[in-house]
Amino acid sequence: MTGLSDSFQRPINYLRISVTDRCNLRCIYCMPPGGVRLMRHRDILSYEEIRTLVAAASRLGISKLRLTGGEPLVRADLPRLVAMLAEIETIDDIALTTNGMLLEKYAAEMKRAGLRRVNVSLDTLRPERFRMITRRGNLEDVLKGIDAAKTAGLNPVKINTVVMAGINDDELLGFAGKTIDEGWHVRFIELMPLSGNELTASQFMPVSEIRKRLEALGTLETAFVSAGNGPAKYFRFPGAAGTVGFITPVSEHFCFKCNRLRLTADGKLRPCLLSEQETDLKQLLRHGSSAAELEEAITRAIASKPKEHNLSGGEPARNRPYSQVGG
């Protein structure tokens, strides 16, 4: 527990930072076919501004960071930001979520800069289906990126798989089998109804159904995973080196233990992914606010963190596409 808590006494120690709204893919559950209206470069936080805000948050109790996007690796010189954040003494964990397309190129450099771990979004193991889901890109590039991340020591490399009924649910056993045969750490994620999502309720599959299908490979046993700050529950098949994780934002929401904040690429602090409430830290920063004033604004934002989302009521956040919020 940290000294930073919201009004519901949930400890807050984890900040997800969107470094860009750009992405080199157009995944069907994340972005419309034509993409989204991009932010102007001058509206996006500089690395120096991100460091200033992280330093303020760290003084309040934030100790764990995750860099997201869009696709974070499309932003130039990202290892420099990692190195800047790693210099903050009270930050003890820096991780990255990526689609993996550029990971082979940057994995080793990111590790040297101070990155600890990486999560790779991968929803299919079939090349043609990969092109359909992402609307561009090559599966082989992602698989090479995963191997490069492991070689660089960015372990455990976790694979995030969004399950979509009628689209990729026939690959559940294939992904789960990777945890047995190749030691992969796979996390199955329920599809969320978010802005920019062209899928329908018919594509939703609850984790209860996913687990039922996995019974064909054996009985899952509870597993302990020391590295990670998220809501996944982990299991493994008998004798497997890898793990199977489940993330249930819809069927079994985990708001009661949410420990995170999100900073958008344009400097808005969001206490909840699925709430439209934001605090504009960029404007405070660019208008000369002191460190104390920044900390006060962050503290107020945390105090306003809602008790829970309303996904089960079918009310997605509408003011920003998912690709702009950082996941």
N, C-alpha and C positions, 0 to 999 in steps of 0.2 A: 504493500500500500504506500502511496505517496501522500504528500501534504495537500494535494490538489483533488478536490471532489466536487461533483455537481450537487444540485439541490436535492437529489434522491440518494445522496451518500455513495454514489459510484465513484471509485478512484479513477482519475483521468491521468494517464501517463503516456499516451500514444498519439502521435500526430502523423497523418497521411498528407503528403505534400504533392500536389499536381504541379509539375514543372512546365507543362505545355498542354495545349488543347489539340495539338497536331497529332495525327496518327497515320501510319503507312498502311493500315488495313481499314476495312469498312465492315466489321462483323455485324451480322444481321440482328443481333440482340442489343447492340450498343449504339449503332449509328445508322442514319438513313442512307440510301444508296449514293446520294450526291454529297454526302458528308454534311458538315454543319458550318454555319457562318463562323469563320475563325476570328479570334481576337486580334486586335492590332498589336504589333510587337511592343509598342510603347506602353501598352496596358498590362503586359505580362511582367511579373516581378523579376528583377535582376537577381543574379545569384547572391550579390551582396545584400539585397533586401531580404531574400529568403533567410540568409544567415542571421540577420538582425532579428527577424521575427522568431526564428527558432531559438536564438539565445534568450530572448525574452520569455518564451514558453518554457525553456529549460529551467530558468530561475524559479518558475512556479511549480515545477515538478514533472514536466515532460522529459522522458528519458529515452523513448523509442521512436524511431522515424521510419517511414516507408515512402519511397519516391514512386510516384505514379504519373499518369498522363490523363488523356491521350496516351501516346506511347513515349515514355520518358527518354528512350535512347535516340529519338530523332532530334532532341535538342542538343545543339552543339556544345562540346566540351563538358559533358555531364560529369566526368570524373573530377573535374575541378570543384564542382559543387560538393560532391561527396567528401573530398579532402577538406573543404572548408567546414563542413558540418562535423566531420570526425574530430576536428580540433577543439570542439566544444566539450569541455571536460565532463560535464554531467550527462552527455549523450552516450549511452552504452550499447546501442544497437541501431544499425542502419541497414535497411533491406530495400529491395526493388521489386516491383511488379512490372512485367514486360510481356509483350507478345512473342518475344524470342527471335524476331526476324534479324535483328542486328546484334544479338548476344554473342555470337561467335567472334565478332570483331572486337567487342568491348569488354568481355568478361574478365580477362586477366588484368586489364588496366583499372577496371572498377574495383577489383579485389585489392589491388595495390593502393588505391586511393582510400580504402577504408570500408568498402561495402562488405557486409557480413554474409547475407543470404539473398536468394532470388526466388521469386515465384514466377512461373511461366504459364500463361494462358494458352491452353491447347484443347480444342473441343472435338478433334477427330484424329484418327491415325491413318486416314485414307486420303491420298493426294487430291483426287477429284472433289471429294467432299470438303476438303480444306479450302479449295478455291471457291466453292459455293458458299460456305459459311463466312469466309473472310472477304469475299468478292475480289481478292487479289492475293499475291504472295504464293510462296511455295513451302509445303510441309517440310521438305528436306532442310531448308534454312533453319527452321525452328529446332529440328532434331539435332542439327549440328551445334546450335546455340546451347541446347541442354547439355550436350557432351562437353562443350567448352566451359560451361559454368561449373560442372562437376570437376573437371581437370584443374580449374583455377582455385577450387576450394570453397566455392560459394554454396556450402552445404548446410542443411539439406535443401536440395533443389526440389521445390514443390510444384506439382502440375495442377493447375486450376482448370477444371472441366465443367462447363455449364451444361446441364443435362436438358435436352429439348426433345420431348416426345415426338416421334415421327420423323425426327431429323438425325439425331445421333444416339438415341437410347439403345440401338442395337449394338453399340460398341462398349457398353458398360463392362461386359466380361473381358473384352480385350484390354481396356485400361486397367481393370482390377488385376488381370493376369500379369501385367507388367510389374506389379508390386511383389509378385511371387518369383517371377522368372528373372527380373532385372533390377529388383530393389528400388523401383520408383516409389515416390511418395505422391499419391494421387488424391486430390480433394474434389469430390463431386458437389456442385453448387446448384441449388434450386434456381430456376429462372425467375427473375424479378420483373414485374410490370413497370417499366421505367420509360420516361420520355425519350423518344428517338428509337423505341423498340417496335419493330414492325410485326413481331410475333403475337400470337393470340393466346387466350387462356387454354386452348386445346393443347398447346405445346408444354404446359406446365406438368411436371412430374414430381410428386413429393418424395422426400428421402425415404419414407416408409416403403414405397414401391421400389426404389432403387435398391435398398437393402434386401428386399425380398428376392429380387433378381440375382443378386450376388451370392445367394445361398447355394447356387449351382457350383461354386468354387470351394465351398466349405463354410465352416462356422467362424465368424469374425470374433476376435478376442480384443478386449480393451487394450489400447497401446498408449504409452506415455511418450509425448514428444516435447522435449525441453525447449526447443527453439521455436518461437512464434508468439505473436501477440493477439491473434485473432480468435474467432468464435468456433473454429472447427472442433469436432469431436473425432478422435482418432482410434482406429482399430487396425488389426492385422490378421491375415490368415495364418494358421499354424505353420511355423517354419519359414515364414516370409521375412525377408530382410527389409522390405518396404512397408509402407502403411497406406491405409485407406482412410480418408477423412470425409466428413460430411458437414456441409454448411447449409443451414436451414433458415434463411431469412423470412420465409413465408409460413411454412407449416409449423415451425417451432421457433419463433423469433427469440433472439438472444439480447433484446434491448436491456433487460434487467441487469446485465453485466457488461454493458458497452463501456469501453475505456478510452474511446477515441474521439479525436477532432479531425477535421479536414480543412486544409488550406488550398483554395483553388489557385489556378495559375495567375489569375488577375487579383490575387490578394484578399479574397473574401474568406473569412473563417466560418465554417459550417459546423455546428455542434452535432448535427445529424445528417447522414447522407440523404435521407428521404424527407427532410424538412426544407422549406423554402427560406427559412430564416438564415440570414448571413450578417456578419459584422465586417465592415470594410476596413481592414487593417492597412491596406495600401495607401488609402487617402490619409490616414493618420500618419503613416510613415513619411509620405512625401510632403506633408505639411509641417514637418518638424516636430512631431510629438516626441516627448521624452521617453526613455526606457520605462519609467514608472507609469506613464500614461498608456503605453502599449500593454504593459502587464495588467493594468486595470481593465482595459478593453477586452483582453483575453479572459480575464476572470469573470467579467459580466457575461460574456458569450457562454462560458461554461455553466454559469448559474441558470442560463435560459435553456439548457439542453432539455428537450422534451422527454417524457417518461418512456415513450415508445412510438414506433411508426404505425401507419395504418394500411400496410400492404394487404392485410387480410380483408380490408374493407374496399379494396380495389381503387385506392387513391394514390397513384404515383406522383412524385414531385414533377411539376410541369414547367418550372421556369428555366431549367437547364437540362440539356441532353446528358445522359450518363457519361458520355465521353469527356465532358467538361468538369465533372465533379470529382474524378479521381478514384472512383470505386471504393 
